[in-house]
């Protein structure tokens, strides 16, 4: 039986975390962010929390929502 990480079972504490955009997040795009998870860093598919926002590579973002499997909705951190 395959082991599942805590991130796969629930939000794994990623909601509220800050990370960096590594693939542009925007309307009609599947972006990517790197987030701190379990003492390391992991990539998540990302979409804008506000559907019309475009967030460029390198921007610091905050996770507003998480859905399985490994999808986060983010806003630029202020």
C-alpha positions as CSV (number, residue, x, y, z in Angstrom):
1,X,0.0,0.0,0.0
2,X,1.4,3.4,-1.0
3,X,2.1,5.8,1.9
4,X,0.5,9.2,1.6
5,X,2.0,12.3,3.1
6,X,0.1,14.6,5.4
7,X,-0.2,17.1,2.6
8,X,-2.1,14.6,0.6
9,X,-4.5,13.9,3.5
10,X,-5.4,17.4,4.5
11,X,-4.1,20.9,4.0
12,X,-0.9,19.8,5.8
13,X,-0.5,23.3,7.2
14,X,0.1,24.9,3.9
15,X,-2.8,27.3,4.2
16,X,-1.3,30.6,5.4
17,X,2.2,29.6,4.3
18,X,4.3,31.9,2.2
19,X,6.3,30.7,-0.8
20,X,7.7,31.8,-4.2
21,X,6.2,31.5,-7.6
22,X,8.3,29.4,-10.0
23,X,5.8,29.3,-12.8
24,X,3.6,32.3,-13.6
25,X,0.2,32.1,-11.9
26,X,-2.7,33.6,-13.8
27,X,-6.1,33.2,-15.5
28,X,-6.0,30.2,-17.8
29,X,-2.6,29.1,-16.5
30,X,-1.4,26.3,-14.3
31,X,1.2,28.0,-12.2
32,X,3.7,26.6,-9.7
33,X,4.9,27.7,-6.3
34,X,7.5,26.3,-3.9
35,X,6.3,26.0,-0.3
36,X,8.0,24.9,2.9
37,X,6.7,21.5,3.9
38,X,7.9,19.1,6.6
39,X,11.4,20.7,6.9
40,X,12.0,20.9,3.2
41,X,10.4,22.6,0.1
42,X,7.9,21.1,-2.3
43,X,6.3,22.3,-5.6
44,X,2.5,22.7,-5.8
45,X,0.3,23.6,-8.8
46,X,-1.1,27.1,-8.2
47,X,-4.0,29.2,-9.3
48,X,-4.8,32.8,-8.4
49,X,-7.1,33.2,-5.4
50,X,-8.6,36.2,-7.2
51,X,-9.3,34.8,-10.6
52,X,-8.2,37.8,-12.6
53,X,-4.8,38.2,-10.9
54,X,-1.5,37.4,-12.7
55,X,1.4,36.7,-10.4
56,X,4.9,36.6,-12.0
57,X,7.8,34.3,-11.3
58,X,9.7,35.3,-8.2
59,X,6.8,36.9,-6.4
60,X,6.3,36.0,-2.7
61,X,2.8,34.6,-2.3
62,X,0.5,33.4,0.6
63,X,-1.6,30.3,0.3
64,X,-5.2,31.1,0.7
65,X,-6.8,27.7,0.0
66,X,-5.7,24.1,-0.7
67,X,-7.4,21.3,-2.5
68,X,-6.2,17.8,-3.3
69,X,-4.1,16.7,-5.1
70,X,-1.5,19.4,-4.3
71,X,-3.3,22.4,-5.7
72,X,-3.1,25.8,-4.0
73,X,-4.8,29.1,-4.5
74,X,-2.5,32.0,-3.8
75,X,-2.4,35.8,-3.5
76,X,0.7,38.0,-3.6
77,X,2.0,38.5,-0.1
78,X,2.0,42.1,1.2
